[in-house]
Amino acid sequence: YKAKAVPAGTTNYLWDDLGQGFASGTVAINLDWPGWAGFFNDPKSSKVAGNVGVKVAPKGSAGVRTGWSGFHGFSVTENCPNKEAAASLVWWLTNEDSQKFEAAAGPLPTRSA
Protein backbone atom coordinates (compact mmCIF):
# COMPACT_ATOMS: atom_id res chain seq x y z
CA TYR A 1 0.00 0.00 0.00
CA LYS A 2 2.95 2.36 0.56
CA ALA A 3 3.92 1.95 -3.11
CA LYS A 4 0.25 2.53 -4.06
CA ALA A 5 0.00 -0.93 -5.64
CA VAL A 6 -3.15 -1.59 -3.61
CA PRO A 7 -5.88 0.71 -2.30
CA ALA A 8 -5.30 2.63 0.93
CA GLY A 9 -6.63 0.74 3.90
CA THR A 10 -6.01 -2.69 2.38
CA THR A 11 -4.17 -3.82 5.50
CA ASN A 12 -7.44 -3.44 7.39
CA TYR A 13 -9.63 -5.21 4.82
CA LEU A 14 -11.81 -8.10 5.88
CA TRP A 15 -12.71 -10.94 3.52
CA ASP A 16 -15.68 -9.10 2.03
CA ASP A 17 -13.70 -5.91 1.47
CA LEU A 18 -11.05 -7.89 -0.39
CA GLY A 19 -13.66 -9.72 -2.45
CA GLN A 20 -15.46 -6.50 -3.38
CA GLY A 21 -12.12 -4.88 -4.22
CA PHE A 22 -11.23 -7.76 -6.51
CA ALA A 23 -14.67 -7.72 -8.16
CA SER A 24 -14.38 -3.97 -8.77
CA GLY A 25 -10.91 -4.35 -10.30
CA THR A 26 -9.08 -2.32 -7.64
CA VAL A 27 -7.35 -5.41 -6.19
CA ALA A 28 -5.42 -7.58 -8.67
CA ILE A 29 -4.93 -10.82 -6.73
CA ASN A 30 -7.24 -12.49 -4.26
CA LEU A 31 -5.94 -15.54 -2.37
CA ASP A 32 -9.20 -16.58 -0.81
CA TRP A 33 -12.01 -19.13 -0.70
CA PRO A 34 -12.67 -20.80 -4.10
CA GLY A 35 -16.40 -20.24 -3.65
CA TRP A 36 -15.89 -16.62 -4.75
CA ALA A 37 -15.19 -17.77 -8.34
CA GLY A 38 -18.85 -17.70 -9.39
CA PHE A 39 -19.34 -14.21 -7.97
CA PHE A 40 -16.19 -12.91 -9.66
CA ASN A 41 -17.20 -14.37 -13.03
CA ASP A 42 -20.77 -13.03 -12.93
CA PRO A 43 -21.03 -9.79 -14.95
CA LYS A 44 -23.93 -8.66 -12.76
CA SER A 45 -21.68 -8.55 -9.68
CA SER A 46 -18.17 -8.15 -11.02
CA LYS A 47 -16.34 -5.81 -13.39
CA VAL A 48 -13.67 -8.49 -13.90
CA ALA A 49 -16.09 -11.23 -15.03
CA GLY A 50 -14.60 -13.37 -17.76
CA ASN A 51 -11.07 -12.39 -16.78
CA VAL A 52 -10.75 -14.46 -13.61
CA GLY A 53 -8.78 -17.65 -13.24
CA VAL A 54 -8.31 -19.99 -10.32
CA LYS A 55 -4.90 -21.47 -9.53
CA VAL A 56 -3.43 -23.45 -6.69
CA ALA A 57 -1.37 -21.47 -4.20
CA PRO A 58 2.41 -21.67 -4.59
CA LYS A 59 4.37 -23.97 -2.31
CA GLY A 60 5.75 -22.40 0.82
CA SER A 61 9.29 -22.74 2.19
CA ALA A 62 8.47 -26.22 3.53
CA GLY A 63 7.52 -27.34 0.02
CA VAL A 64 3.85 -27.71 0.92
CA ARG A 65 0.80 -26.10 -0.67
CA THR A 66 -2.07 -25.03 1.50
CA GLY A 67 -5.51 -23.82 0.63
CA TRP A 68 -8.38 -21.88 2.02
CA SER A 69 -11.72 -23.58 2.03
CA GLY A 70 -13.62 -21.45 4.50
CA PHE A 71 -16.16 -22.95 6.80
CA HIS A 72 -19.65 -22.45 8.05
CA GLY A 73 -20.85 -23.07 11.55
CA PHE A 74 -24.44 -24.07 12.05
CA SER A 75 -26.29 -23.77 15.33
CA VAL A 76 -29.79 -23.66 16.72
CA THR A 77 -30.33 -20.61 18.90
CA GLU A 78 -32.08 -20.66 22.24
CA ASN A 79 -34.84 -18.42 20.87
CA CYS A 80 -35.40 -20.42 17.68
CA PRO A 81 -39.18 -20.85 17.28
CA ASN A 82 -38.80 -24.29 15.68
CA LYS A 83 -35.74 -26.01 17.12
CA GLU A 84 -36.62 -29.43 15.74
CA ALA A 85 -36.87 -28.19 12.14
CA ALA A 86 -33.70 -26.11 12.53
CA ALA A 87 -31.75 -29.08 13.89
CA SER A 88 -33.09 -31.21 11.04
CA LEU A 89 -31.83 -28.65 8.51
CA VAL A 90 -28.37 -28.59 10.11
CA TRP A 91 -28.26 -32.39 9.95
CA TRP A 92 -29.35 -32.39 6.31
CA LEU A 93 -26.80 -29.72 5.30
CA THR A 94 -23.95 -31.67 6.89
CA ASN A 95 -24.89 -35.31 6.31
CA GLU A 96 -22.73 -37.53 4.12
CA ASP A 97 -25.07 -37.50 1.10
CA SER A 98 -25.33 -33.70 1.11
CA GLN A 99 -21.55 -33.39 1.33
CA LYS A 100 -21.08 -35.73 -1.63
CA PHE A 101 -23.62 -33.68 -3.59
CA GLU A 102 -21.83 -30.43 -2.74
CA ALA A 103 -18.40 -31.87 -3.55
CA ALA A 104 -19.67 -33.10 -6.95
CA ALA A 105 -20.90 -29.57 -7.71
CA GLY A 106 -17.41 -28.14 -7.17
CA PRO A 107 -17.28 -26.61 -3.69
CA LEU A 108 -15.20 -28.25 -1.02
CA PRO A 109 -17.19 -30.43 1.38
CA THR A 110 -17.33 -29.53 5.07
CA ARG A 111 -16.50 -33.00 6.35
CA SER A 112 -13.18 -34.79 6.03
CA ALA A 113 -14.67 -38.26 6.56
C-alpha positions in Angstrom: 0.0 0.0 0.0 2.9 2.4 0.6 3.9 2.0 -3.1 0.3 2.5 -4.1 0.0 -0.9 -5.6 -3.1 -1.6 -3.6 -5.9 0.7 -2.3 -5.3 2.6 0.9 -6.6 0.7 3.9 -6.0 -2.7 2.4 -4.2 -3.8 5.5 -7.4 -3.4 7.4 -9.6 -5.2 4.8 -11.8 -8.1 5.9 -12.7 -10.9 3.5 -15.7 -9.1 2.0 -13.7 -5.9 1.5 -11.0 -7.9 -0.4 -13.7 -9.7 -2.5 -15.5 -6.5 -3.4 -12.1 -4.9 -4.2 -11.2 -7.8 -6.5 -14.7 -7.7 -8.2 -14.4 -4.0 -8.8 -10.9 -4.3 -10.3 -9.1 -2.3 -7.6 -7.4 -5.4 -6.2 -5.4 -7.6 -8.7 -4.9 -10.8 -6.7 -7.2 -12.5 -4.3 -5.9 -15.5 -2.4 -9.2 -16.6 -0.8 -12.0 -19.1 -0.7 -12.7 -20.8 -4.1 -16.4 -20.2 -3.7 -15.9 -16.6 -4.8 -15.2 -17.8 -8.3 -18.8 -17.7 -9.4 -19.3 -14.2 -8.0 -16.2 -12.9 -9.7 -17.2 -14.4 -13.0 -20.8 -13.0 -12.9 -21.0 -9.8 -15.0 -23.9 -8.7 -12.8 -21.7 -8.6 -9.7 -18.2 -8.2 -11.0 -16.3 -5.8 -13.4 -13.7 -8.5 -13.9 -16.1 -11.2 -15.0 -14.6 -13.4 -17.8 -11.1 -12.4 -16.8 -10.8 -14.5 -13.6 -8.8 -17.7 -13.2 -8.3 -20.0 -10.3 -4.9 -21.5 -9.5 -3.4 -23.4 -6.7 -1.4 -21.5 -4.2 2.4 -21.7 -4.6 4.4 -24.0 -2.3 5.8 -22.4 0.8 9.3 -22.7 2.2 8.5 -26.2 3.5 7.5 -27.3 0.0 3.8 -27.7 0.9 0.8 -26.1 -0.7 -2.1 -25.0 1.5 -5.5 -23.8 0.6 -8.4 -21.9 2.0 -11.7 -23.6 2.0 -13.6 -21.4 4.5 -16.2 -22.9 6.8 -19.7 -22.4 8.1 -20.9 -23.1 11.6 -24.4 -24.1 12.1 -26.3 -23.8 15.3 -29.8 -23.7 16.7 -30.3 -20.6 18.9 -32.1 -20.7 22.2 -34.8 -18.4 20.9 -35.4 -20.4 17.7 -39.2 -20.9 17.3 -38.8 -24.3 15.7 -35.7 -26.0 17.1 -36.6 -29.4 15.7 -36.9 -28.2 12.1 -33.7 -26.1 12.5 -31.8 -29.1 13.9 -33.1 -31.2 11.0 -31.8 -28.6 8.5 -28.4 -28.6 10.1 -28.3 -32.4 10.0 -29.4 -32.4 6.3 -26.8 -29.7 5.3 -24.0 -31.7 6.9 -24.9 -35.3 6.3 -22.7 -37.5 4.1 -25.1 -37.5 1.1 -25.3 -33.7 1.1 -21.5 -33.4 1.3 -21.1 -35.7 -1.6 -23.6 -33.7 -3.6 -21.8 -30.4 -2.7 -18.4 -31.9 -3.6 -19.7 -33.1 -6.9 -20.9 -29.6 -7.7 -17.4 -28.1 -7.2 -17.3 -26.6 -3.7 -15.2 -28.2 -1.0 -17.2 -30.4 1.4 -17.3 -29.5 5.1 -16.5 -33.0 6.4 -13.2 -34.8 6.0 -14.7 -38.3 6.6 
